[in-house]
């Protein structure tokens, strides 16, 4: 479904990625793990052209390397950024409407699907988004992205700052999305939790891909345990 070859990202004169190679297959959960500054977020931003980049990115058998971000989103690739970035001064329902900005005709049915997936959003549909808890805001950020009916959803640090109980609910939802035929590319500091639900994983260091393989094997890898899992 998605592949990146020799993906490099630049922030002015600073090179954030030095050549990342990844693949994501249909209906997989693939996770990127690595220390802070390894290039995980830069990889996601490079894929959707939010930053200056080079290399080749293919999505659904099309080269999207030079596509504008809004064109990539319309093709069915959505990003939930780190920090959620919801519209705090809009209600929950208004946030969802913004997520369906290019598909307003299907807004009501898509909204009802999101309310079924996240019942707490339905209970608070008229509440200002900025007054919700961190966990509820993360649910809204995911729901808003899903309003665009993506086939591939990229999640950047979705568990950041959330209570352990909410993290468990969140990861159960991510697994449910995969069961509903949505492919997931997940960046997550909680490497242990990510590897437990993922099919495959890539390890990034200093802006490059240094290791890849089945997620279960990564969990048992002594070096991965030592560096990323606290073991």
BAVO-452685 format. One line per 8 residues: for each residue x, y, z of N, C-alpha, C, CB. Coordinates in nm, 2 decimals, decimal comma. Atoms other than C-alpha are relative to their C-alpha. Glycine has a CB too. Layout:
<mises>
X/Y/Z/X/Y/Z/X/Y/Z/X/Y/Z | ... .
</mises>
This chain:
<mises>
0,08/-0,12/0,00/0,00/0,00/0,00/0,09/0,13/0,00/-0,09/0,00/0,12 | -0,09/-0,11/-0,01/0,28/0,24/0,09/0,14/-0,04/0,00/-0,03/0,08/0,13 | -0,14/0,03/-0,01/0,65/0,24/0,03/0,08/0,13/-0,01/0,05/-0,09/-0,11 | -0,09/-0,12/0,01/0,93/0,50/0,09/0,14/-0,06/-0,02/-0,01/0,08/0,14 | -0,13/0,04/0,03/1,27/0,46/-0,06/0,10/0,12/0,01/0,00/-0,06/-0,14 | -0,10/-0,11/-0,01/1,57/0,67/0,04/-0,06/0,13/0,04/0,08/0,01/-0,12 | 0,07/-0,12/-0,03/1,34/0,92/0,20/0,09/0,09/0,09/-0,13/-0,03/0,08 | -0,08/-0,10/-0,07/1,53/1,23/0,32/-0,09/0,12/0,02/0,13/0,03/-0,08 .
0,08/-0,12/-0,04/1,38/1,53/0,50/0,10/0,11/0,04/-0,10/-0,04/0,11 | -0,09/-0,11/-0,03/1,53/1,87/0,54/-0,08/0,11/0,07/0,07/0,06/-0,13 | 0,05/-0,11/-0,07/1,46/2,15/0,79/0,10/0,12/-0,02/-0,03/-0,03/0,15 | -0,10/-0,09/0,03/1,64/2,44/0,63/0,13/-0,07/-0,04/0,03/0,10/0,12 | -0,13/0,06/0,03/2,01/2,34/0,62/0,02/-0,13/0,08/0,11/0,09/0,02 | -0,01/0,12/-0,09/1,95/2,06/0,88/-0,07/-0,12/-0,07/-0,06/0,03/0,14 | 0,06/0,12/0,06/1,89/1,71/0,74/-0,06/-0,09/0,11/0,10/-0,08/-0,08 | 0,07/0,08/-0,11/1,63/1,53/0,96/-0,01/-0,15/-0,03/-0,14/0,05/0,02 .
0,00/0,14/0,04/1,62/1,21/0,76/0,11/-0,02/-0,10/-0,13/-0,05/-0,06 | -0,12/0,03/0,09/1,93/1,05/0,59/-0,02/-0,11/-0,09/0,12/-0,02/0,09 | 0,02/0,11/0,09/1,76/0,78/0,40/-0,08/-0,11/0,07/0,13/-0,06/-0,06 | 0,09/0,10/-0,07/1,46/0,58/0,54/-0,07/-0,08/-0,11/-0,11/0,08/0,09 | 0,07/0,10/0,08/1,32/0,27/0,37/-0,10/-0,07/0,08/0,10/-0,09/-0,07 | 0,11/0,07/-0,07/0,98/0,14/0,48/-0,10/-0,05/-0,10/-0,06/0,08/0,11 | 0,12/0,05/0,08/0,69/-0,06/0,34/-0,11/-0,03/0,10/0,04/-0,13/-0,08 | 0,12/0,03/-0,08/0,34/-0,09/0,47/-0,10/-0,08/-0,09/-0,07/0,13/0,06 .
0,09/0,07/0,08/0,11/-0,36/0,33/-0,14/0,01/0,04/0,04/-0,15/0,01 | 0,15/-0,01/-0,02/-0,27/-0,37/0,31/-0,04/-0,07/0,13/-0,08/-0,06/-0,12 | 0,06/0,05/-0,12/-0,44/-0,42/0,65/0,11/-0,04/0,10/-0,09/-0,11/-0,03 | -0,11/0,02/-0,10/-0,11/-0,42/0,85/-0,01/0,11/0,10/0,13/-0,01/-0,07 | -0,04/-0,10/-0,09/-0,02/-0,24/1,16/0,15/0,00/0,00/-0,06/-0,02/0,15 | -0,15/-0,01/0,01/0,34/-0,12/1,11/0,04/0,11/0,10/0,05/0,02/-0,14 | -0,04/-0,11/-0,10/0,52/0,07/1,39/0,14/0,04/-0,02/-0,02/-0,05/0,14 | -0,14/-0,05/0,01/0,83/0,29/1,38/0,04/0,03/0,15/0,00/0,13/-0,08 .
-0,05/-0,03/-0,13/1,03/0,29/1,70/0,14/0,05/-0,01/0,00/-0,13/0,09 | -0,13/-0,06/0,00/1,34/0,47/1,80/0,00/0,11/0,11/0,04/0,06/-0,13 | -0,01/-0,10/-0,10/1,47/0,72/2,05/-0,04/0,14/-0,05/0,15/0,01/0,05 | 0,03/-0,13/0,04/1,38/1,09/2,05/0,10/0,06/-0,10/-0,02/0,09/0,12 | -0,09/-0,05/0,10/1,52/1,26/1,74/0,05/-0,10/-0,10/0,12/0,06/0,07 | -0,04/0,11/0,09/1,56/0,93/1,55/-0,05/0,03/-0,14/-0,04/-0,13/0,05 | 0,06/-0,03/0,13/1,34/1,06/1,27/-0,14/-0,06/-0,03/0,09/-0,05/-0,11 | 0,13/0,06/0,02/1,01/0,90/1,33/-0,11/0,10/-0,05/-0,05/-0,07/0,14 .
0,10/-0,10/0,04/0,79/1,21/1,31/0,04/0,06/-0,14/-0,01/0,11/0,10 | -0,04/-0,05/0,13/1,00/1,34/1,02/-0,04/-0,10/-0,12/0,15/0,02/0,00 | 0,04/0,10/0,10/0,92/1,01/0,83/-0,14/0,03/-0,04/0,02/-0,14/0,05 | 0,14/-0,02/0,03/0,55/1,07/0,86/-0,02/0,14/-0,07/-0,08/0,01/0,13 | 0,01/-0,13/0,07/0,59/1,44/0,76/0,05/-0,01/-0,14/0,07/0,11/0,08 | -0,05/0,02/0,14/0,80/1,34/0,46/-0,09/-0,07/-0,09/0,13/-0,07/0,01 | 0,09/0,08/0,08/0,55/1,09/0,34/-0,12/0,09/-0,06/-0,06/-0,11/0,08 | 0,11/-0,08/0,05/0,27/1,35/0,32/0,05/0,14/-0,04/-0,10/0,02/0,11 .
-0,05/-0,12/0,06/0,50/1,63/0,20/-0,03/0,13/0,09/-0,05/0,03/-0,14 | 0,02/-0,12/-0,08/0,46/1,86/0,50/0,14/0,08/0,02/-0,05/-0,04/0,14 | -0,13/-0,06/-0,01/0,84/1,93/0,49/0,07/-0,02/-0,13/0,08/-0,06/0,12 | -0,08/0,02/0,13/1,10/1,96/0,21/0,07/-0,14/0,01/0,11/0,11/-0,01 | -0,05/0,14/-0,01/1,20/1,60/0,12/0,05/-0,04/-0,14/-0,11/-0,09/0,05 | -0,04/0,06/0,13/1,36/1,39/-0,15/-0,01/-0,16/0,02/0,15/0,04/-0,03 | 0,03/0,14/-0,01/1,34/1,02/-0,23/-0,13/-0,03/-0,07/0,00/-0,06/0,14 | 0,13/0,04/0,06/1,04/0,82/-0,36/-0,10/-0,05/0,10/0,03/-0,10/-0,11 .
0,11/0,05/-0,08/0,71/0,77/-0,19/-0,11/-0,05/-0,09/-0,05/0,10/0,11 | 0,11/0,06/0,08/0,45/0,54/-0,35/-0,11/-0,04/0,09/0,05/-0,12/-0,08 | 0,13/0,03/-0,08/0,09/0,51/-0,22/-0,10/-0,05/-0,10/-0,05/0,12/0,08 | 0,10/0,06/0,09/-0,16/0,28/-0,39/0,05/-0,01/-0,14/-0,14/0,07/0,01 | -0,06/0,01/0,13/0,08/0,22/-0,68/0,02/0,13/-0,08/-0,08/-0,10/-0,08 | -0,03/-0,13/0,07/0,12/0,59/-0,75/0,11/0,07/0,07/-0,13/0,09/0,01 | -0,10/-0,08/-0,06/0,42/0,80/-0,70/-0,05/0,14/0,05/0,12/0,03/-0,11 | 0,05/-0,13/-0,06/0,32/1,08/-0,46/0,11/0,09/0,05/-0,10/-0,04/0,12 .
-0,11/-0,08/-0,06/0,66/1,22/-0,39/-0,01/0,15/-0,02/0,13/-0,05/-0,07 | 0,02/-0,14/0,03/0,57/1,55/-0,55/-0,14/0,05/0,01/0,06/0,03/-0,14 | 0,13/-0,04/-0,02/0,21/1,56/-0,47/-0,01/0,10/0,12/-0,10/-0,12/0,03 | 0,02/-0,09/-0,12/0,08/1,84/-0,24/-0,08/-0,08/0,10/-0,08/0,12/-0,05 | 0,05/0,07/-0,11/-0,04/1,74/0,10/-0,15/-0,03/-0,01/0,02/0,07/0,13 | 0,14/0,01/0,01/-0,41/1,80/0,03/-0,04/-0,11/-0,10/-0,07/0,13/-0,03 | 0,02/0,10/0,10/-0,39/1,58/-0,28/0,02/-0,14/0,05/0,09/0,03/-0,12 | -0,03/0,13/-0,06/-0,24/1,30/-0,08/-0,11/-0,05/0,09/0,14/0,00/0,08 .
0,11/0,03/-0,09/-0,51/1,32/0,18/-0,12/-0,05/-0,08/-0,04/0,12/0,08 | 0,12/0,04/0,08/-0,78/1,30/-0,09/0,02/-0,14/-0,06/-0,02/0,10/-0,12 | -0,03/0,13/0,06/-0,61/0,98/-0,22/-0,03/-0,11/0,11/0,14/-0,02/-0,04 | 0,04/0,09/-0,10/-0,69/0,82/0,12/0,11/-0,03/0,11/-0,03/-0,13/-0,06 | -0,10/0,01/-0,10/-0,39/0,88/0,35/-0,01/0,11/0,10/0,15/0,00/-0,07 | 0,03/-0,10/-0,11/-0,45/1,06/0,68/0,11/-0,01/0,11/-0,14/-0,01/0,05 | -0,10/-0,01/-0,11/-0,21/1,18/0,95/-0,07/0,06/0,13/0,12/0,08/-0,04 | 0,04/-0,06/-0,13/-0,31/1,23/1,32/0,13/0,04/0,06/-0,08/-0,10/0,09 .
-0,13/-0,04/-0,04/-0,02/1,45/1,43/0,02/-0,01/0,15/0,02/0,15/-0,04 | -0,03/-0,01/-0,15/0,16/1,45/1,77/-0,06/0,13/0,05/0,15/-0,01/0,02 | 0,06/-0,12/-0,06/-0,02/1,69/2,00/-0,14/0,02/-0,03/0,08/0,12/-0,03 | 0,14/0,00/0,04/-0,36/1,62/1,84/-0,04/0,11/-0,09/-0,09/0,01/0,13 | 0,04/-0,11/0,09/-0,41/1,97/1,70/-0,14/0,01/-0,04/0,09/0,00/-0,12 | 0,14/-0,02/0,02/-0,78/1,97/1,73/-0,03/0,15/0,00/-0,09/-0,08/0,10 | 0,05/-0,14/0,00/-0,98/2,29/1,68/-0,07/0,02/0,14/-0,10/0,03/-0,12 | 0,05/-0,01/-0,14/-1,02/2,38/2,05/-0,12/0,09/0,02/0,11/0,05/0,09 .
0,11/-0,09/-0,01/-1,26/2,66/1,99/-0,13/-0,04/-0,08/0,04/0,14/-0,05 | 0,11/0,06/0,07/-1,50/2,44/1,79/-0,06/-0,12/0,09/0,03/-0,04/-0,14 | 0,06/0,11/-0,07/-1,74/2,18/1,93/0,05/-0,13/-0,06/-0,15/0,00/-0,01 | -0,04/0,13/0,05/-1,68/1,81/1,88/-0,06/-0,03/-0,14/-0,04/-0,12/0,10 | 0,06/0,02/0,13/-1,93/1,79/1,60/0,06/0,09/-0,11/-0,15/0,02/0,01 | -0,06/-0,09/0,10/-1,78/2,09/1,43/0,14/-0,05/-0,04/0,01/0,15/0,06 | -0,13/0,06/0,03/-1,44/1,93/1,45/-0,01/-0,12/-0,10/0,08/-0,05/0,12 | 0,03/0,11/0,09/-1,58/1,62/1,28/-0,04/0,05/-0,14/-0,11/-0,09/0,05 .
0,04/-0,06/0,13/-1,74/1,84/1,01/0,13/0,05/-0,08/-0,10/0,11/0,02 | -0,13/-0,05/0,06/-1,39/1,99/0,94/0,07/-0,12/-0,06/0,09/0,07/0,10 | -0,06/0,12/0,06/-1,26/1,63/0,89/-0,06/-0,05/-0,12/0,00/-0,11/0,11 | 0,07/0,04/0,12/-1,52/1,57/0,62/-0,01/0,12/-0,10/-0,14/-0,05/0,04 | 0,02/-0,12/0,08/-1,45/1,90/0,44/-0,01/-0,03/-0,15/0,12/0,09/0,03 | 0,02/0,03/0,15/-1,42/1,73/0,10/-0,10/-0,11/-0,02/0,14/-0,04/-0,06 | 0,10/0,11/0,02/-1,70/1,48/0,16/-0,12/0,04/0,09/0,06/-0,13/0,04 | 0,11/-0,04/-0,09/-1,98/1,68/0,32/-0,13/-0,08/-0,02/-0,03/0,15/-0,03 .
0,12/0,07/0,03/-2,25/1,48/0,15/-0,01/-0,13/0,09/-0,01/-0,05/-0,15 | 0,00/0,12/-0,08/-2,15/1,18/0,36/0,02/0,03/0,15/0,11/-0,10/-0,04 | -0,04/-0,04/-0,13/-2,10/1,38/0,68/-0,09/-0,07/0,11/-0,02/0,15/0,02 | 0,08/0,06/-0,11/-2,40/1,24/0,88/0,03/-0,14/0,02/-0,15/0,02/-0,04 | -0,03/0,14/-0,01/-2,33/0,88/0,81/0,14/-0,03/0,06/-0,01/-0,08/-0,13 | -0,13/0,01/-0,05/-1,96/0,92/0,88/0,01/0,04/0,15/0,10/0,09/-0,08 | 0,01/-0,04/-0,14/-2,03/1,11/1,20/-0,06/-0,10/0,09/-0,09/0,13/0,02 | 0,07/0,10/-0,08/-2,26/0,84/1,33/0,10/-0,12/0,01/-0,13/-0,05/-0,07 .
-0,10/0,11/-0,02/-1,98/0,58/1,26/0,10/0,04/0,11/0,07/-0,02/-0,14 | -0,10/-0,05/-0,10/-1,74/0,79/1,47/-0,06/-0,01/0,14/0,05/0,14/-0,03 | 0,07/0,01/-0,13/-2,00/0,81/1,75/-0,01/-0,14/0,05/-0,14/0,07/-0,01 | 0,00/0,15/-0,04/-2,03/0,43/1,74/0,13/-0,04/0,05/-0,06/-0,08/-0,11 | -0,13/0,04/-0,04/-1,66/0,39/1,76/0,05/0,07/0,13/0,10/0,04/-0,11 | -0,04/-0,08/-0,12/-1,61/0,66/2,03/-0,13/0,05/0,07/0,10/0,12/-0,04 | 0,13/-0,05/-0,06/-1,94/0,68/2,24/0,02/0,12/0,08/-0,05/-0,11/0,08 | -0,02/-0,12/-0,08/-1,79/0,95/2,46/-0,01/0,13/-0,08/0,13/0,00/0,08 .
0,02/-0,11/0,08/-1,78/1,18/2,17/-0,14/0,04/-0,03/0,08/-0,02/-0,14 | 0,14/-0,03/0,02/-2,15/1,14/2,11/-0,06/0,06/0,12/-0,07/-0,13/-0,03 | 0,06/-0,06/-0,12/-2,23/1,22/2,47/0,04/0,15/0,01/0,06/-0,08/0,12 | -0,05/-0,13/-0,02/-2,03/1,54/2,44/0,00/0,08/-0,14/0,14/0,00/0,06 | -0,01/-0,05/0,14/-2,10/1,63/2,07/-0,01/0,15/-0,01/-0,11/-0,06/-0,08 | 0,01/-0,14/0,01/-2,19/1,99/2,15/0,10/0,07/0,10/-0,14/0,04/0,04 | -0,10/-0,05/-0,09/-1,90/2,04/2,40/0,12/0,06/-0,08/0,05/-0,10/0,10 | -0,12/-0,06/0,06/-1,61/2,27/2,31/0,12/-0,09/0,01/0,03/0,14/0,06 .
-0,11/0,10/0,00/-1,32/2,05/2,21/0,11/0,03/0,10/0,05/-0,02/-0,14 | -0,11/-0,03/-0,09/-1,07/2,24/2,42/-0,03/-0,02/0,14/0,03/0,15/-0,02 | 0,03/0,03/-0,14/-1,25/2,16/2,74/0,00/-0,15/0,03/-0,14/0,06/0,04 | 0,00/0,14/-0,02/-1,22/1,78/2,70/0,13/-0,05/0,06/-0,02/-0,08/-0,13 | -0,12/0,06/-0,05/-0,97/1,55/2,87/0,10/-0,03/-0,11/-0,03/-0,12/0,08 | -0,10/0,04/0,10/-0,65/1,45/2,69/-0,04/-0,12/-0,08/0,14/-0,02/0,06 | 0,04/0,12/0,07/-0,78/1,11/2,61/-0,12/0,02/-0,09/-0,04/-0,11/0,10 | 0,12/-0,03/0,09/-1,11/1,25/2,47/0,05/0,08/-0,12/-0,10/0,08/0,08 .
-0,05/-0,07/0,11/-0,91/1,49/2,26/0,07/-0,09/-0,10/0,09/0,11/0,05 | -0,07/0,09/0,09/-0,70/1,21/2,12/-0,11/-0,08/-0,08/0,09/-0,10/0,07 | 0,11/0,07/0,07/-1,02/1,02/2,03/-0,06/0,09/-0,11/-0,11/-0,04/0,10 | 0,05/-0,10/0,10/-1,15/1,33/1,85/0,10/0,02/-0,11/-0,03/0,13/0,07 | -0,09/-0,01/0,11/-0,83/1,37/1,66/0,00/-0,12/-0,10/0,14/0,02/0,06 | 0,01/0,12/0,09/-0,85/1,01/1,53/-0,13/0,00/-0,08/0,01/-0,12/0,09 | 0,13/-0,01/0,06/-1,22/1,05/1,46/0,00/0,10/-0,11/-0,11/0,02/0,10 | 0,00/-0,10/0,10/-1,16/1,37/1,27/0,07/-0,05/-0,13/0,06/0,13/0,05 .
-0,07/0,05/0,11/-0,90/1,20/1,05/-0,08/-0,11/-0,07/0,13/-0,06/0,05 | 0,08/0,11/0,06/-1,13/0,90/0,99/-0,12/0,06/-0,08/-0,05/-0,09/0,10 | 0,11/-0,06/0,08/-1,40/1,14/0,86/0,03/0,02/-0,15/-0,04/0,13/0,06 | -0,04/-0,01/0,14/-1,20/1,16/0,54/0,01/-0,13/-0,07/0,14/0,06/-0,01 | 0,00/0,14/0,05/-1,24/0,78/0,49/0,13/-0,04/-0,05/-0,11/-0,01/-0,11 | -0,13/0,05/0,05/-0,87/0,70/0,47/0,01/-0,15/-0,01/0,11/0,06/0,09 | -0,04/0,14/0,00/-0,74/0,36/0,38/0,12/-0,03/0,08/0,01/-0,06/-0,15 | -0,12/0,01/-0,08/-0,42/0,43/0,56/0,01/0,11/0,09/0,13/0,00/-0,09 .
0,00/-0,10/-0,11/-0,40/0,61/0,89/0,14/0,00/0,07/-0,11/-0,03/0,10 | -0,13/-0,01/-0,07/-0,07/0,74/1,03/-0,03/0,07/0,13/0,10/0,08/-0,09 | 0,02/-0,05/-0,14/-0,07/0,80/1,41/0,14/0,04/0,06/-0,07/-0,10/0,08 | -0,13/-0,05/-0,06/0,21/1,01/1,57/-0,02/0,02/0,15/0,05/0,13/-0,07 | 0,00/0,00/-0,15/0,25/0,94/1,94/-0,14/0,02/0,06/0,09/0,12/0,05 | 0,14/-0,01/-0,05/-0,12/0,88/2,01/-0,01/-0,01/0,15/-0,08/-0,10/-0,07 | 0,02/0,02/-0,14/-0,06/0,77/2,37/0,07/0,11/0,09/0,05/-0,13/0,04 | -0,08/-0,10/-0,07/0,15/1,07/2,47/-0,08/0,08/0,11/0,07/0,10/-0,10 .
0,07/-0,07/-0,11/0,04/1,21/2,81/-0,13/-0,06/0,05/-0,02/0,14/-0,05 | 0,13/0,06/-0,04/-0,25/0,97/2,85/0,02/-0,09/0,12/-0,06/-0,07/-0,11 | 0,00/0,09/-0,11/-0,33/0,77/3,16/0,00/-0,15/-0,05/-0,13/0,02/0,10 | -0,02/0,14/0,05/-0,25/0,39/3,14/-0,14/-0,06/-0,04/0,06/-0,08/0,11 | 0,13/0,06/0,04/-0,62/0,29/3,13/-0,05/0,05/-0,14/-0,11/0,04/0,11 | 0,04/-0,06/0,13/-0,69/0,53/2,84/0,09/-0,05/-0,11/0,01/0,15/0,01 | -0,09/0,06/0,10/-0,38/0,40/2,66/-0,05/-0,14/-0,04/0,14/-0,01/0,06 | 0,05/0,13/0,03/-0,52/0,05/2,68/-0,12/0,01/-0,09/-0,04/-0,08/0,13 .
0,12/-0,02/0,08/-0,85/0,17/2,53/0,04/0,04/-0,14/-0,10/0,10/0,06 | -0,04/-0,06/0,12/-0,67/0,36/2,26/0,06/-0,11/-0,09/0,11/0,10/0,02 | -0,06/0,10/0,08/-0,46/0,06/2,15/-0,10/-0,11/-0,05/0,11/-0,07/0,07 | 0,11/0,09/0,05/-0,77/-0,16/2,14/-0,08/0,06/-0,12/-0,10/-0,03/0,12 | 0,06/-0,06/0,11/-0,93/0,09/1,91/0,08/-0,01/-0,13/-0,03/0,15/0,03 | -0,09/0,01/0,12/-0,63/0,09/1,68/-0,01/-0,14/-0,06/0,15/0,03/0,04 | 0,02/0,14/0,06/-0,66/-0,29/1,65/-0,14/-0,02/-0,06/0,01/-0,10/0,12 | 0,13/0,00/0,06/-1,03/-0,25/1,58/0,00/0,06/-0,13/-0,10/0,06/0,09 .
0,00/-0,07/0,13/-0,96/-0,01/1,30/0,07/-0,09/-0,10/0,08/0,13/0,01 | -0,06/0,10/0,09/-0,73/-0,27/1,14/-0,09/-0,11/-0,04/0,13/-0,06/0,06 | 0,10/0,11/0,03/-1,00/-0,53/1,17/-0,11/0,06/-0,10/-0,07/-0,05/0,13 | 0,09/-0,06/0,09/-1,22/-0,28/0,98/0,06/0,05/-0,13/-0,07/0,12/0,06 | -0,07/-0,01/0,13/-0,97/-0,28/0,69/0,07/0,14/-0,02/-0,10/-0,01/-0,11 | -0,08/-0,12/0,00/-0,78/0,04/0,78/0,14/-0,03/0,04/-0,06/0,11/0,09 | -0,14/0,03/-0,02/-0,41/0,01/0,75/0,06/0,11/0,09/0,08/-0,01/-0,14 | -0,05/-0,09/-0,10/-0,21/0,17/1,03/0,16/0,01/-0,01/-0,04/-0,04/0,14 .
-0,14/-0,03/-0,02/0,14/0,33/1,04/0,01/0,08/0,13/0,07/0,07/-0,12 | 0,01/-0,05/-0,13/0,21/0,40/1,40/0,14/0,04/0,05/-0,06/-0,11/0,10 | -0,12/-0,05/-0,07/0,48/0,61/1,57/-0,04/0,01/0,15/0,05/0,14/-0,06 | 0,04/0,01/-0,14/0,48/0,54/1,94/0,12/-0,01/0,09/-0,09/-0,11/0,02 | -0,11/0,01/-0,10/0,72/0,61/2,23/-0,01/-0,12/0,09/0,01/0,12/0,09 | 0,02/0,13/-0,08/0,56/0,32/2,42/0,02/-0,12/-0,09/-0,15/0,00/0,06 | -0,03/0,10/0,10/0,74/0,07/2,21/-0,05/-0,13/0,04/0,16/-0,01/-0,01 | 0,05/0,13/-0,04/0,63/-0,23/2,41/-0,14/-0,01/-0,04/0,02/-0,01/0,15 .
0,14/0,01/0,04/0,26/-0,15/2,36/-0,01/0,00/-0,15/-0,08/0,12/0,06 | 0,01/-0,01/0,15/0,32/-0,07/1,99/0,03/-0,14/-0,06/0,08/0,11/-0,05 | -0,04/0,13/0,05/0,50/-0,40/1,93/-0,10/-0,11/0,02/0,14/-0,03/0,05 | 0,10/0,10/-0,04/0,23/-0,60/2,10/-0,12/0,00/-0,10/-0,05/0,02/0,14 | 0,11/0,00/0,10/-0,03/-0,49/1,84/0,04/0,00/-0,14/-0,09/0,12/0,03 | -0,05/-0,02/0,13/0,19/-0,44/1,54/0,02/-0,14/-0,07/0,12/0,08/-0,01 | -0,04/0,11/0,08/0,25/-0,69/1,26/0,15/0,00/-0,03/-0,07/-0,01/-0,14 | -0,14/-0,02/0,03/0,59/-0,55/1,17/0,05/0,13/0,06/0,03/0,00/-0,15 .
-0,06/-0,12/-0,06/0,83/-0,29/1,30/0,13/0,04/-0,07/0,03/-0,02/0,15 | -0,12/-0,06/0,05/1,11/-0,06/1,18/0,07/0,07/0,12/-0,02/0,09/-0,12 | -0,07/-0,08/-0,10/1,38/0,08/1,41/0,08/0,11/-0,07/0,10/-0,09/0,08 | -0,07/-0,11/0,06/1,51/0,42/1,32/0,11/0,05/0,10/-0,10/0,12/-0,03 | -0,11/-0,06/-0,07/1,84/0,57/1,44/0,07/0,11/-0,08/0,10/-0,11/0,05 | -0,07/-0,11/0,06/1,99/0,90/1,35/-0,05/0,02/-0,15/0,15/-0,03/-0,01 | 0,06/-0,03/0,13/1,75/0,95/1,05/0,01/-0,11/-0,10/0,07/0,11/-0,05 | -0,01/0,11/0,09/1,80/0,60/0,90/-0,07/-0,12/0,06/0,15/-0,03/-0,03 .
0,06/0,13/-0,04/1,63/0,26/0,91/0,12/-0,09/0,02/-0,09/-0,06/-0,11 | -0,12/0,08/-0,03/1,87/0,03/1,09/-0,05/-0,15/0,03/0,06/0,05/0,13 | 0,04/0,14/-0,03/1,65/-0,28/1,16/-0,15/-0,01/-0,03/0,02/-0,04/0,15 | 0,14/0,02/0,03/1,32/-0,42/1,05/-0,03/-0,15/0,02/-0,04/0,05/-0,14 | 0,04/0,14/-0,02/1,12/-0,74/1,11/-0,14/-0,02/0,06/0,10/-0,08/0,08 | 0,13/0,02/-0,07/0,81/-0,90/1,26/0,00/0,06/0,14/-0,03/-0,15/0,01 | 0,00/-0,06/-0,13/0,70/-0,72/1,57/0,03/-0,09/0,12/-0,14/0,07/0,02 | -0,02/0,10/-0,11/0,69/-1,03/1,79/0,15/-0,03/0,02/-0,08/-0,13/-0,03 .
-0,15/0,03/-0,01/1,06/-1,10/1,71/0,07/0,12/0,06/0,06/-0,03/-0,14 | -0,06/-0,12/-0,06/1,14/-0,74/1,80/-0,02/0,00/0,16/-0,06/0,13/-0,06 | 0,03/0,00/-0,14/0,98/-0,79/2,14/0,10/-0,10/0,07/-0,14/-0,05/0,03 | -0,10/0,10/-0,06/1,22/-1,09/2,20/0,14/0,03/-0,02/-0,04/-0,14/-0,05 | -0,14/-0,03/0,04/1,53/-0,92/2,06/0,07/0,07/0,12/0,00/0,09/-0,12 | -0,07/-0,05/-0,12/1,77/-0,86/2,36/0,05/0,15/-0,02/0,12/-0,08/0,03 | -0,04/-0,13/0,03/1,91/-0,55/2,19/-0,11/0,10/0,00/0,08/0,01/-0,13 | 0,12/-0,08/-0,01/1,57/-0,40/2,14/-0,05/0,02/0,14/-0,11/-0,05/-0,10 .
0,05/-0,01/-0,14/1,47/-0,48/2,49/0,09/0,10/0,08/0,01/-0,14/0,07 | -0,09/-0,08/-0,08/1,78/-0,31/2,63/-0,01/0,15/-0,04/0,14/-0,04/-0,03 | 0,00/-0,13/0,04/1,75/0,00/2,42/-0,14/0,07/0,01/0,05/0,01/-0,14 | 0,13/-0,06/0,02/1,37/0,06/2,39/-0,10/-0,05/0,09/-0,04/-0,01/-0,14 | 0,11/0,06/-0,08/1,18/-0,16/2,62/0,03/-0,01/0,15/-0,03/-0,14/-0,04 | -0,04/0,00/-0,14/1,36/-0,11/2,95/0,04/-0,13/0,06/-0,11/0,06/0,08 | -0,03/0,14/-0,05/1,47/-0,47/2,98/0,15/-0,03/-0,02/-0,08/-0,10/-0,07 .
</mises>
